[in-house]
Amino acid sequence: MKNLKLKSARAALDLSQQELANRVGVSRQTINSIEKGDYNPTINLCIQICKVLGKTLDELFWDAE
């Protein structure tokens, strides 16, 4: 399932995939794969992404369905 919440939060801060990747220490391809739903990140990576984007784990990664 695509992670549109992550993509939206990143775009709201005007960050490219590359800029977010640099800030959390992964490749741009990793961020792209997370957004496309092809890769489930580790909890540590999720936390790092949340810190950079100023969001909680629930806001970015919880799927109520």
C-alpha positions as CSV (number, residue, x, y, z in Angstrom):
1,M,0.0,0.0,0.0
2,K,1.3,3.4,-1.0
3,N,2.4,5.7,1.8
4,L,0.7,8.9,0.7
5,K,0.9,10.4,4.2
6,L,4.7,10.2,4.1
7,K,4.8,11.7,0.6
8,S,2.4,14.5,1.6
9,A,4.3,15.4,4.8
10,R,7.6,15.5,2.8
11,A,6.1,17.7,0.2
12,A,4.5,20.0,2.8
13,L,8.1,20.8,4.0
14,D,9.3,21.2,0.4
15,L,11.7,18.3,0.8
16,S,12.8,16.1,-2.1
17,Q,13.1,12.4,-1.7
18,Q,16.9,12.9,-1.9
19,E,16.9,15.6,0.9
20,L,14.8,13.4,3.2
21,A,17.1,10.5,2.4
22,N,20.2,12.5,3.3
23,R,18.7,13.6,6.6
24,V,17.9,10.1,7.7
25,G,20.9,8.4,6.3
26,V,19.4,6.2,3.5
27,S,19.3,6.3,-0.3
28,R,16.7,8.1,-2.3
29,Q,15.6,4.8,-3.6
30,T,14.7,3.7,-0.1
31,I,12.5,6.7,0.4
32,N,10.9,6.1,-3.0
33,S,10.3,2.4,-2.1
34,I,8.7,3.4,1.2
35,E,6.4,5.9,-0.5
36,K,5.4,3.3,-3.2
37,G,4.7,0.7,-0.6
38,D,7.4,-1.7,-1.8
39,Y,9.5,-1.5,1.3
40,N,8.6,-1.7,5.0
41,P,11.1,0.4,6.9
42,T,12.5,-0.6,10.3
43,I,11.1,1.1,13.4
44,N,14.3,3.0,13.8
45,L,14.1,4.4,10.3
46,C,10.4,5.2,10.8
47,I,11.3,7.2,14.0
48,Q,14.1,9.1,12.1
49,I,11.7,10.0,9.3
50,C,9.1,11.2,11.8
51,K,11.6,13.4,13.6
52,V,12.7,15.0,10.4
53,L,9.1,15.6,9.2
54,G,7.8,16.6,12.7
55,K,5.1,13.9,12.7
56,T,4.3,11.0,14.9
57,L,4.5,7.3,14.0
58,D,0.7,7.1,14.0
59,E,0.4,10.1,11.6
60,L,2.8,8.6,9.0
61,F,2.7,4.9,9.4
62,W,-0.5,3.8,11.1
63,D,-3.1,2.3,8.7
64,A,-6.5,2.2,10.3
65,E,-7.8,-0.3,7.8
